[in-house]
């Protein structure tokens, strides 16, 4: 019967697996950094947009006071 886990005697067989793990880990960290950076940029845009809409709303005359 074949064993479920295989631990090679020659430890050099671990090198490709470790390199692959490192590459994917580095790519995951870079991706998370880019997502966070993009999210912060989008948040600033939304805050700016919200401030513009609020200031434009405050500058409009009140319709109820002009009807009388």
mmJSON file of the N, C-alpha and C atoms, coordinates in Angstrom:
{"data_MODEL":{"atom_site":{
"group_PDB":["ATOM","ATOM","ATOM","ATOM","ATOM","ATOM","ATOM","ATOM","ATOM","ATOM","ATOM","ATOM","ATOM","ATOM","ATOM","ATOM","ATOM","ATOM","ATOM","ATOM","ATOM","ATOM","ATOM","ATOM","ATOM","ATOM","ATOM","ATOM","ATOM","ATOM","ATOM","ATOM","ATOM","ATOM","ATOM","ATOM","ATOM","ATOM","ATOM","ATOM","ATOM","ATOM","ATOM","ATOM","ATOM","ATOM","ATOM","ATOM","ATOM","ATOM","ATOM","ATOM","ATOM","ATOM","ATOM","ATOM","ATOM","ATOM","ATOM","ATOM","ATOM","ATOM","ATOM","ATOM","ATOM","ATOM","ATOM","ATOM","ATOM","ATOM","ATOM","ATOM","ATOM","ATOM","ATOM","ATOM","ATOM","ATOM","ATOM","ATOM","ATOM","ATOM","ATOM","ATOM","ATOM","ATOM","ATOM","ATOM","ATOM","ATOM","ATOM","ATOM","ATOM","ATOM","ATOM","ATOM","ATOM","ATOM","ATOM","ATOM","ATOM","ATOM","ATOM","ATOM","ATOM","ATOM","ATOM","ATOM","ATOM","ATOM","ATOM","ATOM","ATOM","ATOM","ATOM","ATOM","ATOM","ATOM","ATOM","ATOM","ATOM","ATOM","ATOM","ATOM","ATOM","ATOM","ATOM","ATOM","ATOM","ATOM","ATOM","ATOM","ATOM","ATOM","ATOM","ATOM","ATOM","ATOM","ATOM","ATOM","ATOM","ATOM","ATOM","ATOM","ATOM","ATOM","ATOM","ATOM","ATOM","ATOM","ATOM","ATOM","ATOM","ATOM","ATOM","ATOM","ATOM","ATOM","ATOM","ATOM","ATOM","ATOM","ATOM","ATOM","ATOM","ATOM","ATOM","ATOM","ATOM","ATOM","ATOM","ATOM","ATOM","ATOM","ATOM","ATOM","ATOM","ATOM","ATOM","ATOM","ATOM","ATOM","ATOM","ATOM","ATOM","ATOM","ATOM","ATOM","ATOM","ATOM","ATOM","ATOM","ATOM","ATOM","ATOM","ATOM","ATOM","ATOM","ATOM","ATOM","ATOM","ATOM","ATOM","ATOM"],
"id":[1,2,3,4,5,6,7,8,9,10,11,12,13,14,15,16,17,18,19,20,21,22,23,24,25,26,27,28,29,30,31,32,33,34,35,36,37,38,39,40,41,42,43,44,45,46,47,48,49,50,51,52,53,54,55,56,57,58,59,60,61,62,63,64,65,66,67,68,69,70,71,72,73,74,75,76,77,78,79,80,81,82,83,84,85,86,87,88,89,90,91,92,93,94,95,96,97,98,99,100,101,102,103,104,105,106,107,108,109,110,111,112,113,114,115,116,117,118,119,120,121,122,123,124,125,126,127,128,129,130,131,132,133,134,135,136,137,138,139,140,141,142,143,144,145,146,147,148,149,150,151,152,153,154,155,156,157,158,159,160,161,162,163,164,165,166,167,168,169,170,171,172,173,174,175,176,177,178,179,180,181,182,183,184,185,186,187,188,189,190,191,192,193,194,195,196,197,198,199,200,201,202,203,204],
"type_symbol":["N","C","C","N","C","C","N","C","C","N","C","C","N","C","C","N","C","C","N","C","C","N","C","C","N","C","C","N","C","C","N","C","C","N","C","C","N","C","C","N","C","C","N","C","C","N","C","C","N","C","C","N","C","C","N","C","C","N","C","C","N","C","C","N","C","C","N","C","C","N","C","C","N","C","C","N","C","C","N","C","C","N","C","C","N","C","C","N","C","C","N","C","C","N","C","C","N","C","C","N","C","C","N","C","C","N","C","C","N","C","C","N","C","C","N","C","C","N","C","C","N","C","C","N","C","C","N","C","C","N","C","C","N","C","C","N","C","C","N","C","C","N","C","C","N","C","C","N","C","C","N","C","C","N","C","C","N","C","C","N","C","C","N","C","C","N","C","C","N","C","C","N","C","C","N","C","C","N","C","C","N","C","C","N","C","C","N","C","C","N","C","C","N","C","C","N","C","C","N","C","C","N","C","C"],
"label_atom_id":["N","CA","C","N","CA","C","N","CA","C","N","CA","C","N","CA","C","N","CA","C","N","CA","C","N","CA","C","N","CA","C","N","CA","C","N","CA","C","N","CA","C","N","CA","C","N","CA","C","N","CA","C","N","CA","C","N","CA","C","N","CA","C","N","CA","C","N","CA","C","N","CA","C","N","CA","C","N","CA","C","N","CA","C","N","CA","C","N","CA","C","N","CA","C","N","CA","C","N","CA","C","N","CA","C","N","CA","C","N","CA","C","N","CA","C","N","CA","C","N","CA","C","N","CA","C","N","CA","C","N","CA","C","N","CA","C","N","CA","C","N","CA","C","N","CA","C","N","CA","C","N","CA","C","N","CA","C","N","CA","C","N","CA","C","N","CA","C","N","CA","C","N","CA","C","N","CA","C","N","CA","C","N","CA","C","N","CA","C","N","CA","C","N","CA","C","N","CA","C","N","CA","C","N","CA","C","N","CA","C","N","CA","C","N","CA","C","N","CA","C","N","CA","C","N","CA","C","N","CA","C","N","CA","C","N","CA","C"],
"label_alt_id":[null,null,null,null,null,null,null,null,null,null,null,null,null,null,null,null,null,null,null,null,null,null,null,null,null,null,null,null,null,null,null,null,null,null,null,null,null,null,null,null,null,null,null,null,null,null,null,null,null,null,null,null,null,null,null,null,null,null,null,null,null,null,null,null,null,null,null,null,null,null,null,null,null,null,null,null,null,null,null,null,null,null,null,null,null,null,null,null,null,null,null,null,null,null,null,null,null,null,null,null,null,null,null,null,null,null,null,null,null,null,null,null,null,null,null,null,null,null,null,null,null,null,null,null,null,null,null,null,null,null,null,null,null,null,null,null,null,null,null,null,null,null,null,null,null,null,null,null,null,null,null,null,null,null,null,null,null,null,null,null,null,null,null,null,null,null,null,null,null,null,null,null,null,null,null,null,null,null,null,null,null,null,null,null,null,null,null,null,null,null,null,null,null,null,null,null,null,null,null,null,null,null,null,null],
"label_comp_id":["UNK","UNK","UNK","UNK","UNK","UNK","UNK","UNK","UNK","UNK","UNK","UNK","UNK","UNK","UNK","UNK","UNK","UNK","UNK","UNK","UNK","UNK","UNK","UNK","UNK","UNK","UNK","UNK","UNK","UNK","UNK","UNK","UNK","UNK","UNK","UNK","UNK","UNK","UNK","UNK","UNK","UNK","UNK","UNK","UNK","UNK","UNK","UNK","UNK","UNK","UNK","UNK","UNK","UNK","UNK","UNK","UNK","UNK","UNK","UNK","UNK","UNK","UNK","UNK","UNK","UNK","UNK","UNK","UNK","UNK","UNK","UNK","UNK","UNK","UNK","UNK","UNK","UNK","UNK","UNK","UNK","UNK","UNK","UNK","UNK","UNK","UNK","UNK","UNK","UNK","UNK","UNK","UNK","UNK","UNK","UNK","UNK","UNK","UNK","UNK","UNK","UNK","UNK","UNK","UNK","UNK","UNK","UNK","UNK","UNK","UNK","UNK","UNK","UNK","UNK","UNK","UNK","UNK","UNK","UNK","UNK","UNK","UNK","UNK","UNK","UNK","UNK","UNK","UNK","UNK","UNK","UNK","UNK","UNK","UNK","UNK","UNK","UNK","UNK","UNK","UNK","UNK","UNK","UNK","UNK","UNK","UNK","UNK","UNK","UNK","UNK","UNK","UNK","UNK","UNK","UNK","UNK","UNK","UNK","UNK","UNK","UNK","UNK","UNK","UNK","UNK","UNK","UNK","UNK","UNK","UNK","UNK","UNK","UNK","UNK","UNK","UNK","UNK","UNK","UNK","UNK","UNK","UNK","UNK","UNK","UNK","UNK","UNK","UNK","UNK","UNK","UNK","UNK","UNK","UNK","UNK","UNK","UNK","UNK","UNK","UNK","UNK","UNK","UNK"],
"label_asym_id":["A","A","A","A","A","A","A","A","A","A","A","A","A","A","A","A","A","A","A","A","A","A","A","A","A","A","A","A","A","A","A","A","A","A","A","A","A","A","A","A","A","A","A","A","A","A","A","A","A","A","A","A","A","A","A","A","A","A","A","A","A","A","A","A","A","A","A","A","A","A","A","A","A","A","A","A","A","A","A","A","A","A","A","A","A","A","A","A","A","A","A","A","A","A","A","A","A","A","A","A","A","A","A","A","A","A","A","A","A","A","A","A","A","A","A","A","A","A","A","A","A","A","A","A","A","A","A","A","A","A","A","A","A","A","A","A","A","A","A","A","A","A","A","A","A","A","A","A","A","A","A","A","A","A","A","A","A","A","A","A","A","A","A","A","A","A","A","A","A","A","A","A","A","A","A","A","A","A","A","A","A","A","A","A","A","A","A","A","A","A","A","A","A","A","A","A","A","A","A","A","A","A","A","A"],
"label_entity_id":["1","1","1","1","1","1","1","1","1","1","1","1","1","1","1","1","1","1","1","1","1","1","1","1","1","1","1","1","1","1","1","1","1","1","1","1","1","1","1","1","1","1","1","1","1","1","1","1","1","1","1","1","1","1","1","1","1","1","1","1","1","1","1","1","1","1","1","1","1","1","1","1","1","1","1","1","1","1","1","1","1","1","1","1","1","1","1","1","1","1","1","1","1","1","1","1","1","1","1","1","1","1","1","1","1","1","1","1","1","1","1","1","1","1","1","1","1","1","1","1","1","1","1","1","1","1","1","1","1","1","1","1","1","1","1","1","1","1","1","1","1","1","1","1","1","1","1","1","1","1","1","1","1","1","1","1","1","1","1","1","1","1","1","1","1","1","1","1","1","1","1","1","1","1","1","1","1","1","1","1","1","1","1","1","1","1","1","1","1","1","1","1","1","1","1","1","1","1","1","1","1","1","1","1"],
"label_seq_id":[1,1,1,2,2,2,3,3,3,4,4,4,5,5,5,6,6,6,7,7,7,8,8,8,9,9,9,10,10,10,11,11,11,12,12,12,13,13,13,14,14,14,15,15,15,16,16,16,17,17,17,18,18,18,19,19,19,20,20,20,21,21,21,22,22,22,23,23,23,24,24,24,25,25,25,26,26,26,27,27,27,28,28,28,29,29,29,30,30,30,31,31,31,32,32,32,33,33,33,34,34,34,35,35,35,36,36,36,37,37,37,38,38,38,39,39,39,40,40,40,41,41,41,42,42,42,43,43,43,44,44,44,45,45,45,46,46,46,47,47,47,48,48,48,49,49,49,50,50,50,51,51,51,52,52,52,53,53,53,54,54,54,55,55,55,56,56,56,57,57,57,58,58,58,59,59,59,60,60,60,61,61,61,62,62,62,63,63,63,64,64,64,65,65,65,66,66,66,67,67,67,68,68,68],
"pdbx_PDB_ins_code":[null,null,null,null,null,null,null,null,null,null,null,null,null,null,null,null,null,null,null,null,null,null,null,null,null,null,null,null,null,null,null,null,null,null,null,null,null,null,null,null,null,null,null,null,null,null,null,null,null,null,null,null,null,null,null,null,null,null,null,null,null,null,null,null,null,null,null,null,null,null,null,null,null,null,null,null,null,null,null,null,null,null,null,null,null,null,null,null,null,null,null,null,null,null,null,null,null,null,null,null,null,null,null,null,null,null,null,null,null,null,null,null,null,null,null,null,null,null,null,null,null,null,null,null,null,null,null,null,null,null,null,null,null,null,null,null,null,null,null,null,null,null,null,null,null,null,null,null,null,null,null,null,null,null,null,null,null,null,null,null,null,null,null,null,null,null,null,null,null,null,null,null,null,null,null,null,null,null,null,null,null,null,null,null,null,null,null,null,null,null,null,null,null,null,null,null,null,null,null,null,null,null,null,null],
"Cartn_x":[0.84,0.0,0.888,0.503,1.275,0.905,1.893,1.635,0.928,0.093,-0.663,0.259,1.128,2.067,3.423,4.061,5.369,6.398,7.339,8.43,9.714,10.245,11.425,12.68,13.542,14.818,15.723,15.646,16.434,15.683,16.172,15.473,15.497,16.289,16.313,15.005,14.216,12.915,11.926,12.225,11.367,11.573,12.685,13.03,11.976,11.535,10.507,9.205,8.829,7.589,7.73,8.864,9.085,9.135,9.787,9.847,8.452,7.67,6.304,5.482,5.613,4.901,5.312,6.597,7.081,6.546,6.56,6.067,4.595,3.781,2.357,2.089,2.866,2.696,3.039,4.118,4.513,3.456,2.953,1.902,0.627,0.3,-0.886,-0.712,0.477,0.74,0.661,1.236,1.184,-0.259,-1.026,-2.43,-3.215,-3.017,-3.711,-3.304,-2.028,-1.555,-2.255,-2.353,-2.998,-4.493,-5.134,-6.561,-6.786,-5.961,-6.101,-5.83,-4.82,-4.483,-5.647,-6.208,-7.332,-8.553,-8.772,-9.91,-9.781,-8.596,-8.379,-8.594,-8.13,-8.304,-9.796,-10.526,-11.959,-12.697,-12.25,-12.868,-12.684,-11.506,-11.267,-12.156,-12.335,-13.216,-14.649,-15.104,-16.47,-16.651,-15.658,-15.74,-15.78,-14.951,-14.928,-16.26,-16.791,-18.073,-19.189,-19.126,-20.13,-20.045,-18.834,-18.67,-19.188,-18.935,-19.416,-20.935,-21.555,-23.011,-23.616,-22.994,-23.498,-23.375,-22.253,-22.069,-23.0,-23.245,-24.152,-25.586,-25.945,-27.291,-27.493,-26.465,-26.578,-26.665,-26.117,-26.111,-27.44,-28.245,-29.527,-30.49,-31.308,-32.285,-33.374,-33.923,-34.997,-36.267,-36.863,-38.033,-39.245,-39.385,-40.54,-40.559,-39.413,-39.356,-39.567,-39.306,-39.48,-40.912,-41.715,-43.092,-44.019,-43.741,-44.65,-44.625],
"Cartn_y":[-1.178,0.0,1.246,2.232,3.456,4.404,5.034,5.962,7.207,7.779,8.96,10.163,10.401,11.515,11.003,11.769,11.372,12.387,11.949,12.803,12.27,12.997,12.478,12.527,11.569,11.551,12.666,12.913,13.988,15.305,16.143,17.387,18.412,18.2,19.123,19.071,18.062,17.988,19.004,19.572,20.593,21.966,22.169,23.488,24.015,23.246,23.781,24.136,23.335,23.623,24.912,25.101,26.31,27.534,27.423,28.552,28.918,27.92,28.167,28.841,28.359,28.953,30.411,30.698,32.07,32.981,32.496,33.304,33.642,32.65,32.903,33.776,33.636,34.473,35.923,36.136,37.497,38.116,37.334,37.847,38.179,37.378,37.651,38.94,39.167,40.394,41.61,41.514,42.625,42.914,41.869,42.041,42.724,42.306,42.941,44.41,44.711,46.096,46.944,46.416,47.163,47.356,46.339,46.453,47.505,47.507,48.49,49.894,50.031,51.339,51.854,50.984,51.358,51.725,50.986,51.243,52.606,52.945,54.252,55.384,55.179,56.192,56.387,55.294,55.36,56.033,55.756,56.377,57.898,58.35,59.794,60.425,59.723,60.238,60.379,59.355,59.378,60.507,60.718,61.798,63.146,63.307,64.555,64.773,63.711,63.79,64.15,63.553,63.833,65.288,65.796,67.193,68.137,67.818,68.663,68.689,67.537,67.471,68.209,68.071,68.746,70.256,70.727,72.175,72.723,71.983,72.426,72.474,71.536,71.506,72.691,73.039,74.144,75.487,75.603,76.857,77.137,76.096,76.297,76.993,77.909,78.579,77.592,77.815,76.965,77.26,76.242,76.441,76.905,76.464,76.848,78.356,78.934,80.36,81.24,80.744,81.542,81.488,80.546,80.411,81.454,81.98,82.916,84.237],
"Cartn_z":[0.0,0.0,0.0,-0.816,-0.92,0.226,0.788,1.871,1.341,2.188,1.782,1.616,2.589,2.505,2.058,1.204,0.683,1.142,1.938,2.392,1.784,0.787,0.098,0.986,0.761,1.475,0.963,-0.336,-0.939,-0.767,0.104,0.443,-0.693,-1.715,-2.852,-3.651,-3.438,-4.111,-3.55,-2.408,-1.827,-2.477,-3.133,-3.677,-4.664,-5.659,-6.571,-5.851,-4.861,-4.128,-3.319,-2.689,-1.898,-2.804,-3.945,-4.878,-5.389,-5.714,-6.18,-5.081,-3.861,-2.736,-2.542,-2.634,-2.482,-3.585,-4.811,-5.932,-5.73,-5.393,-5.212,-3.991,-2.946,-1.766,-2.09,-2.801,-3.191,-4.105,-5.049,-5.936,-5.158,-4.165,-3.345,-2.556,-2.01,-1.251,-2.173,-3.349,-4.311,-4.714,-4.958,-5.335,-4.224,-2.981,-1.864,-1.74,-1.934,-1.88,-2.943,-4.153,-5.24,-4.976,-4.419,-4.114,-3.038,-1.999,-0.928,-1.452,-2.285,-2.867,-3.722,-4.536,-5.387,-4.538,-3.478,-2.6,-1.931,-1.472,-0.838,-1.848,-3.069,-4.117,-4.412,-4.486,-4.755,-3.6,-2.374,-1.202,-1.231,-1.616,-1.719,-2.779,-3.911,-4.971,-4.457,-3.72,-3.202,-2.187,-1.325,-0.354,-1.067,-2.08,-2.846,-3.556,-4.131,-4.823,-3.839,-2.669,-1.643,-1.184,-1.02,-0.613,-1.683,-2.952,-4.056,-4.103,-3.926,-3.959,-2.78,-1.613,-0.421,-0.559,-1.06,-1.218,-2.296,-3.354,-4.404,-3.874,-3.02,-2.445,-1.501,-0.742,0.198,-0.519,-1.712,-2.445,-3.146,-3.371,-4.036,-3.082,-3.599,-2.721,-2.314,-1.165,-0.659,-1.449,-2.033,-2.892,-2.094,-0.861,-0.057,0.235,0.475,0.809,-0.432,-1.621,-2.831,-3.365,-2.919,-3.409,-2.786,-1.669,-0.989,-1.584],
"occupancy":[1.0,1.0,1.0,1.0,1.0,1.0,1.0,1.0,1.0,1.0,1.0,1.0,1.0,1.0,1.0,1.0,1.0,1.0,1.0,1.0,1.0,1.0,1.0,1.0,1.0,1.0,1.0,1.0,1.0,1.0,1.0,1.0,1.0,1.0,1.0,1.0,1.0,1.0,1.0,1.0,1.0,1.0,1.0,1.0,1.0,1.0,1.0,1.0,1.0,1.0,1.0,1.0,1.0,1.0,1.0,1.0,1.0,1.0,1.0,1.0,1.0,1.0,1.0,1.0,1.0,1.0,1.0,1.0,1.0,1.0,1.0,1.0,1.0,1.0,1.0,1.0,1.0,1.0,1.0,1.0,1.0,1.0,1.0,1.0,1.0,1.0,1.0,1.0,1.0,1.0,1.0,1.0,1.0,1.0,1.0,1.0,1.0,1.0,1.0,1.0,1.0,1.0,1.0,1.0,1.0,1.0,1.0,1.0,1.0,1.0,1.0,1.0,1.0,1.0,1.0,1.0,1.0,1.0,1.0,1.0,1.0,1.0,1.0,1.0,1.0,1.0,1.0,1.0,1.0,1.0,1.0,1.0,1.0,1.0,1.0,1.0,1.0,1.0,1.0,1.0,1.0,1.0,1.0,1.0,1.0,1.0,1.0,1.0,1.0,1.0,1.0,1.0,1.0,1.0,1.0,1.0,1.0,1.0,1.0,1.0,1.0,1.0,1.0,1.0,1.0,1.0,1.0,1.0,1.0,1.0,1.0,1.0,1.0,1.0,1.0,1.0,1.0,1.0,1.0,1.0,1.0,1.0,1.0,1.0,1.0,1.0,1.0,1.0,1.0,1.0,1.0,1.0,1.0,1.0,1.0,1.0,1.0,1.0,1.0,1.0,1.0,1.0,1.0,1.0],
"B_iso_or_equiv":[0.0,0.0,0.0,0.0,0.0,0.0,0.0,0.0,0.0,0.0,0.0,0.0,0.0,0.0,0.0,0.0,0.0,0.0,0.0,0.0,0.0,0.0,0.0,0.0,0.0,0.0,0.0,0.0,0.0,0.0,0.0,0.0,0.0,0.0,0.0,0.0,0.0,0.0,0.0,0.0,0.0,0.0,0.0,0.0,0.0,0.0,0.0,0.0,0.0,0.0,0.0,0.0,0.0,0.0,0.0,0.0,0.0,0.0,0.0,0.0,0.0,0.0,0.0,0.0,0.0,0.0,0.0,0.0,0.0,0.0,0.0,0.0,0.0,0.0,0.0,0.0,0.0,0.0,0.0,0.0,0.0,0.0,0.0,0.0,0.0,0.0,0.0,0.0,0.0,0.0,0.0,0.0,0.0,0.0,0.0,0.0,0.0,0.0,0.0,0.0,0.0,0.0,0.0,0.0,0.0,0.0,0.0,0.0,0.0,0.0,0.0,0.0,0.0,0.0,0.0,0.0,0.0,0.0,0.0,0.0,0.0,0.0,0.0,0.0,0.0,0.0,0.0,0.0,0.0,0.0,0.0,0.0,0.0,0.0,0.0,0.0,0.0,0.0,0.0,0.0,0.0,0.0,0.0,0.0,0.0,0.0,0.0,0.0,0.0,0.0,0.0,0.0,0.0,0.0,0.0,0.0,0.0,0.0,0.0,0.0,0.0,0.0,0.0,0.0,0.0,0.0,0.0,0.0,0.0,0.0,0.0,0.0,0.0,0.0,0.0,0.0,0.0,0.0,0.0,0.0,0.0,0.0,0.0,0.0,0.0,0.0,0.0,0.0,0.0,0.0,0.0,0.0,0.0,0.0,0.0,0.0,0.0,0.0,0.0,0.0,0.0,0.0,0.0,0.0],
"pdbx_formal_charge":[null,null,null,null,null,null,null,null,null,null,null,null,null,null,null,null,null,null,null,null,null,null,null,null,null,null,null,null,null,null,null,null,null,null,null,null,null,null,null,null,null,null,null,null,null,null,null,null,null,null,null,null,null,null,null,null,null,null,null,null,null,null,null,null,null,null,null,null,null,null,null,null,null,null,null,null,null,null,null,null,null,null,null,null,null,null,null,null,null,null,null,null,null,null,null,null,null,null,null,null,null,null,null,null,null,null,null,null,null,null,null,null,null,null,null,null,null,null,null,null,null,null,null,null,null,null,null,null,null,null,null,null,null,null,null,null,null,null,null,null,null,null,null,null,null,null,null,null,null,null,null,null,null,null,null,null,null,null,null,null,null,null,null,null,null,null,null,null,null,null,null,null,null,null,null,null,null,null,null,null,null,null,null,null,null,null,null,null,null,null,null,null,null,null,null,null,null,null,null,null,null,null,null,null],
"auth_seq_id":[1,1,1,2,2,2,3,3,3,4,4,4,5,5,5,6,6,6,7,7,7,8,8,8,9,9,9,10,10,10,11,11,11,12,12,12,13,13,13,14,14,14,15,15,15,16,16,16,17,17,17,18,18,18,19,19,19,20,20,20,21,21,21,22,22,22,23,23,23,24,24,24,25,25,25,26,26,26,27,27,27,28,28,28,29,29,29,30,30,30,31,31,31,32,32,32,33,33,33,34,34,34,35,35,35,36,36,36,37,37,37,38,38,38,39,39,39,40,40,40,41,41,41,42,42,42,43,43,43,44,44,44,45,45,45,46,46,46,47,47,47,48,48,48,49,49,49,50,50,50,51,51,51,52,52,52,53,53,53,54,54,54,55,55,55,56,56,56,57,57,57,58,58,58,59,59,59,60,60,60,61,61,61,62,62,62,63,63,63,64,64,64,65,65,65,66,66,66,67,67,67,68,68,68],
"auth_comp_id":["UNK","UNK","UNK","UNK","UNK","UNK","UNK","UNK","UNK","UNK","UNK","UNK","UNK","UNK","UNK","UNK","UNK","UNK","UNK","UNK","UNK","UNK","UNK","UNK","UNK","UNK","UNK","UNK","UNK","UNK","UNK","UNK","UNK","UNK","UNK","UNK","UNK","UNK","UNK","UNK","UNK","UNK","UNK","UNK","UNK","UNK","UNK","UNK","UNK","UNK","UNK","UNK","UNK","UNK","UNK","UNK","UNK","UNK","UNK","UNK","UNK","UNK","UNK","UNK","UNK","UNK","UNK","UNK","UNK","UNK","UNK","UNK","UNK","UNK","UNK","UNK","UNK","UNK","UNK","UNK","UNK","UNK","UNK","UNK","UNK","UNK","UNK","UNK","UNK","UNK","UNK","UNK","UNK","UNK","UNK","UNK","UNK","UNK","UNK","UNK","UNK","UNK","UNK","UNK","UNK","UNK","UNK","UNK","UNK","UNK","UNK","UNK","UNK","UNK","UNK","UNK","UNK","UNK","UNK","UNK","UNK","UNK","UNK","UNK","UNK","UNK","UNK","UNK","UNK","UNK","UNK","UNK","UNK","UNK","UNK","UNK","UNK","UNK","UNK","UNK","UNK","UNK","UNK","UNK","UNK","UNK","UNK","UNK","UNK","UNK","UNK","UNK","UNK","UNK","UNK","UNK","UNK","UNK","UNK","UNK","UNK","UNK","UNK","UNK","UNK","UNK","UNK","UNK","UNK","UNK","UNK","UNK","UNK","UNK","UNK","UNK","UNK","UNK","UNK","UNK","UNK","UNK","UNK","UNK","UNK","UNK","UNK","UNK","UNK","UNK","UNK","UNK","UNK","UNK","UNK","UNK","UNK","UNK","UNK","UNK","UNK","UNK","UNK","UNK"],
"auth_asym_id":["A","A","A","A","A","A","A","A","A","A","A","A","A","A","A","A","A","A","A","A","A","A","A","A","A","A","A","A","A","A","A","A","A","A","A","A","A","A","A","A","A","A","A","A","A","A","A","A","A","A","A","A","A","A","A","A","A","A","A","A","A","A","A","A","A","A","A","A","A","A","A","A","A","A","A","A","A","A","A","A","A","A","A","A","A","A","A","A","A","A","A","A","A","A","A","A","A","A","A","A","A","A","A","A","A","A","A","A","A","A","A","A","A","A","A","A","A","A","A","A","A","A","A","A","A","A","A","A","A","A","A","A","A","A","A","A","A","A","A","A","A","A","A","A","A","A","A","A","A","A","A","A","A","A","A","A","A","A","A","A","A","A","A","A","A","A","A","A","A","A","A","A","A","A","A","A","A","A","A","A","A","A","A","A","A","A","A","A","A","A","A","A","A","A","A","A","A","A","A","A","A","A","A","A"],
"auth_atom_id":["N","CA","C","N","CA","C","N","CA","C","N","CA","C","N","CA","C","N","CA","C","N","CA","C","N","CA","C","N","CA","C","N","CA","C","N","CA","C","N","CA","C","N","CA","C","N","CA","C","N","CA","C","N","CA","C","N","CA","C","N","CA","C","N","CA","C","N","CA","C","N","CA","C","N","CA","C","N","CA","C","N","CA","C","N","CA","C","N","CA","C","N","CA","C","N","CA","C","N","CA","C","N","CA","C","N","CA","C","N","CA","C","N","CA","C","N","CA","C","N","CA","C","N","CA","C","N","CA","C","N","CA","C","N","CA","C","N","CA","C","N","CA","C","N","CA","C","N","CA","C","N","CA","C","N","CA","C","N","CA","C","N","CA","C","N","CA","C","N","CA","C","N","CA","C","N","CA","C","N","CA","C","N","CA","C","N","CA","C","N","CA","C","N","CA","C","N","CA","C","N","CA","C","N","CA","C","N","CA","C","N","CA","C","N","CA","C","N","CA","C","N","CA","C","N","CA","C","N","CA","C","N","CA","C","N","CA","C"],
"pdbx_PDB_model_num":[1,1,1,1,1,1,1,1,1,1,1,1,1,1,1,1,1,1,1,1,1,1,1,1,1,1,1,1,1,1,1,1,1,1,1,1,1,1,1,1,1,1,1,1,1,1,1,1,1,1,1,1,1,1,1,1,1,1,1,1,1,1,1,1,1,1,1,1,1,1,1,1,1,1,1,1,1,1,1,1,1,1,1,1,1,1,1,1,1,1,1,1,1,1,1,1,1,1,1,1,1,1,1,1,1,1,1,1,1,1,1,1,1,1,1,1,1,1,1,1,1,1,1,1,1,1,1,1,1,1,1,1,1,1,1,1,1,1,1,1,1,1,1,1,1,1,1,1,1,1,1,1,1,1,1,1,1,1,1,1,1,1,1,1,1,1,1,1,1,1,1,1,1,1,1,1,1,1,1,1,1,1,1,1,1,1,1,1,1,1,1,1,1,1,1,1,1,1,1,1,1,1,1,1]
}}}
